[in-house]
Structures are given as C-alpha cells and as structure tokens.
Amino acid sequence: MDLASWAGSLNLEVPAAGLLRKLATSLPPGRKFTITVFGSAPLQILVDSTITSADVDVFSDSEQLKEIVEKAGLDERSSTFHIQVSSELSFRTSPRWRDRAQKLVVEGCTFIFPHPLDILIAKLNRLEEKDLRAFQIVYAKTGHPLEQELINELQMAVDLFRPSFDEEQGNDIAGNCRRLWPLLYGREIDPRSEIIAPALAKRQAGYGPPPEDYNQEMRDALRDR
C-alpha cells in the first residue's frame, strides 16, 4: 500500500494546531517532551479542517503532563476547547502505527501525529456518528482508505476483534465494520470470513499443522463475531 500518498501535510492554521502550540509554550523549558496526538485532531490537521471535536486527545510518557495542562488552563475545567490527557492504552489501533506517523517539533516538544489510516482504525472501536462522518470526509477528500487497504490493515490488527474484558465497556468492532462497509463501500462485509479467519491463517502459516489449541483459538475468535 502507498500510504504516503494520502498521509496528508500538516496544516498548522487549524484550531487543533493552535491549541497544541499553546500546550508547547506551557511546557517547562529545558525538558524534552514527546506527545502523541490522536482522536479527531490529526484528521483536522492532516486531512480536512472541517473535522472538529471539543477536545484534542493526547498521551505522553510524562507523568506530569496532566498537571501541566491543568496549570496552563488548557484542561476541561478551564476551557470548552481543551486538551484531554489520556493513556496510550486508549489509542487502540494497528500495531504498525508508529512506523508511519509524522512528527513536528514545536518549542522543543515533539508532537507525533499517527497516519489518518491508524486514526480511522481507532475510531472503529466506537464508531459514533462523528466517527462515521470522519470516515466519509477522509474518503471523499482522499479516495482512501481503499477497501482492500482497510481489510489488509484490519487483518494486521486482528487482535482488536477479540472480546472485551468483563470490566470494560464492550466494543463491537466487527459489528462496527458491518455498519461502516455499506456506507463507505456500498456492500456488506462478513468480518469473520474476510478479516478474522484470513488473519489467523496468516499468523499460523509456516508453523506446520495447527495444534488443537490453535483450532480452539480460531473457534473462539469467530464465535459471536
């Protein structure tokens, strides 16, 4: 896949970029920060300025970032349009996302922007109306993701299709694929046969005849999907 052809270029004039500049100037001088931006903000910055959200989602390995955001008045309690500091665990997408992310250094802070494809895959976990709209805008603007592009990447991220833990609010990414496909590609999709089963087969390839526990893994993965 030629993902570089639709990675987008950084538009630093949009509201999300302006908020990130405020964050960069609020960071302690002389310290190195690396902050990853996810949610809708990278799509606004990289693809289309009309993709908006009430916040800019970020995560960092700095434990002080949340406190810094609060002291700068950039948090939810201080501003309607705010920085939302989250955990990296909240960004559930392709395991290959770091390899194709873009970087921008502002005031000594390195901001990381995942590829639009990885942002869209993360949105499949919930696929609210705003997420559907983001898919449609990106597709209308870039012609991507092509159907096969998305299928290939979802196969590489097949573990996203595993059932949620009991303690989690359940996400039905297979069901969300079934919602998305007719709207974006004009046809129905069977995630079990087109995404999950081929991915598990690829994972097993080269290891000889599968043991019984692999057969059970296949059955468990396909059940109720």
Residue, then its C-alpha position, 0 to 999 in steps of 0.5 A: m500500500d502507498l500510504a504516503s500518498w494520502a498521509g496528508s501535510l500538516n496544516l498548522e492554521v487549524p484550531a487543533a494546531g493552535l491549541l497544541r502550540k499553546l500546550a508547547t509554550s506551557l511546557p517547562p523549558g529545558r525538558k524534552f517532551t514527546i506527545t502523541v496526538f490522536g482522536s479527531a485532531p490529526l484528521q483536522i490537521l492532516v486531512d480536512s479542517t472541517i473535522t472538529s471535536a471539543d477536545v484534542d486527545v493526547f498521551s505522553d510518557s510524562e507523568q506530569l503532563k496532566e498537571i501541566v495542562e491543568k496549570a496552563g488552563l488548557d484542561e476541561r475545567s478551564s476551557t470548552f476547547h481543551i486538551q484531554v490527557s489520556s493513556e496510550l492504552s486508549f489509542r487502540t489501533s494497528p500495531r504498525w502505527r508508529d512506523r508511519a506517523q509524522k512528527l513536528v517539533v514545536e518549542g522543543c516538544t515533539f508532537i507525533f501525529p499517527h497516519p489518518l489510516d491508524i486514526l480511522i482504525a481507532k475510531l472503529n472501536r466506537l464508531e459514533e456518528k462523528d466517527l462515521r462522518a470522519f470516515q466519509i470526509v477522509y474518503a471523499k477528500t482522499g479516495h482512501p482508505l481503499e477497501q482492500e487497504l482497510i481489510n489488509e490493515l484490519q487483518m494486521a490488527v486482528d487482535l482488536f476483534r477479540p472480546s472485551f474484558d468483563e470490566e470494560q465497556g464492550n466494543d463491537i468492532a466487527g459489528n462496527c465494520r458491518r455498519l461502516w462497509p455499506l456506507l463507505y463501500g456500498r456492500e456488506i462485509d462478513p468480518r469473520s470470513e474476510i478479516i478474522a479467519p484470513a488473519l489467523a491463517k496468516r499468523q499460523a502459516g509456516y508453523g506446520p499443522p495447527p495444534e488443537d489449541y490453535n483450532q480452539e483459538m480460531r473457534d473462539a475468535l469467530r464465535d459471536r463475531 
